[in-house]
Amino acid sequence: MYLKYEDIRRVSVEITSRCNAACPQCPRTDNPILPMAELKMEDIERIFPEEFCSQLDLVYMCGNYGDAMTSNTTIGAIEYLHRMGVPKICLYTNGSGRNPDWWQTLAQAMTGEHDRVIFSIDGLADTNSIYRQNTNWDRIMQSVNAFIQAGGKAVWHYLIFEHNQHQVEAARDLAQKLGFVEFVPKATSRFVAKEIYDKESANQQLQQGENSQVDAKSDRPNQPATTNASAPQNQTQTAVGLHQQAEECLKQGQLSEAIAACQQALRIQPNFAAACKTLGNAFQAMGRLQAAADCYTNALKIQPNFPEVYANVGSLYAQQQQWQPASAYYQKAIELKPNFAGAYRNLARVLTQLGQPEKANYAWYQAIAIETSQASEPTQPVPSKPASEELQPPSLEQYKNPQGDQFIKAVETFGSLNNYYRNVEISCQTQASKDIFISFEAELWPCCWVSHTKYAVYNHTYRPQMLALIEKYGNGFNSLRTQSVKDAIACDWFREDLTKSFSCSKRLDVCAHECGKTFNSTGSQYI
């Protein structure tokens, strides 16, 4: 069980998805699928009855995507929550918005002894907007002064980069002069994950380069083998070259030539699963369905977890209007390859034939979402993003993330980031702190990290895993517009399946990333 209702002590609320800034490492920046939405006062009053508020220690208005400053609900919600008995409220903001009157009213609403507004200011006048883009230094200072002078208690959070590391102590001094109650420098953890992604990407490119060299050599006839040991390697290169030739023929509709090249490759390398698949594709294109099925069967004998082959078998059944087995094979392909957009698209067509429109719509949506997330980067630089040389991790040792090297070594020990995510021991931080998260769509989640994956187009596993979860438990299974927190947290996922996933390989990648025992990406930032 994640948490019993009566054990909840802290609630994080993302009151809106709107934000005036365009921070380069924020998942909302240039996000084409993020809806603009926010909680209204009727949502706040329904979600937070007095009986629930009386057991809470803290409500924290944080933002995966939005800044609470931009919502017209914020001040009214704070006043209401205090009336209902919440003793402590915190709010996170970039501060570059609203007029001084609004900030003074906010200060007057935050009457709790431990209430805080956390201003995220990452530098001084000449550096803050390098990361906090679209913000204005003078306006931030105006907001800070209005809030503090009206009696508000403010905290300054400072993300450290290469471009602002020389200003940390000057910012600390300024915070003291302005009347901040605390200054918190943060050693960002985001570059740690990026270093691993870049390293794995480089390794994949190196492997692809080696494969390309093998393929290129196989195109050269009459290459003598210098030793007997090289003969098998030369045969493999020849088979790979023939398979490449078959793929090209298939693309051009030269089916007989593609079949001949595949058959020749398989005579050289009988256990060449990819060649079996391509041969099956050529037979299928010719309408020789049984021959295609035989090829796919052989491919799966050689390589049992070959998602593309399962999808092709699904297409064979679909051609024969055998919708149930077609659906089963497409679903198997997706199980093996969660970001398989083509399989989702074909599955949608089959589900439509089976009279399952809701599931079909979900499959269509998933296909489009995956294709959107996999779209190539624009060739022209996006004006709102800084030059790559500006946004770099700090070089000074005292400002580097203290767990970064530990995380990198752990991933290397597991062999890859994927293996790390599948196997690292998870210790859920928000379960321990008795925390829940409420999104700007009034959905209940265990934490902000899990919630944000619903629209995380920047990551190829986070969003597909989230959409699969929603499909399994039903759209709206955690909606707080149709049920109370007490009812939502009693559903199967919160009651049993979420915590079970922590100890098996079928967990959310984001859970392993944020709460794997080896690396605390959030906690490690506080230095």
BELSULHU-V768949 format. One line per field, one symbol per residue. phi: phi as a letter, one per 30 degrees, with the letter a starting at -180 (. if undefined). A space follows every 10 residues. Layout:
phi->???
This chain:
phi->.dadedcdbb bcbcdacdad cbdecddddh cdcddcaadc dddedddcde edddcdcacb dcbdbcceed cddedddddd ddddjddbbb bcadicaice dddddddddc cdecdbcccc bckcecbedd cddicbeddd dddedddddd jdccbccbdc bedbddcedd ddddedddjd dabbdbdecd ddddddeddd dddddddddd dddddddddc dhddddbddd dedddddddd dddddddddd dciddddddd ddddddddbd ccdddddddd ddddddicdd dddddddddd ddbdccedde dddededdec hcdddddddd ddddedbdcd dddddddedd ddddibdddd dddedddddd dddcdddddd ddedcddddd cbddcdedcd ddcedddddd ddddjadddd ddbddcbddd dddhcbbbdd ciccbdaddd edddbdddbd cededddddd ddcjdidcdc ccadeedddc dedddbdedd ddcbddcded ddddbdddbc ddddddc
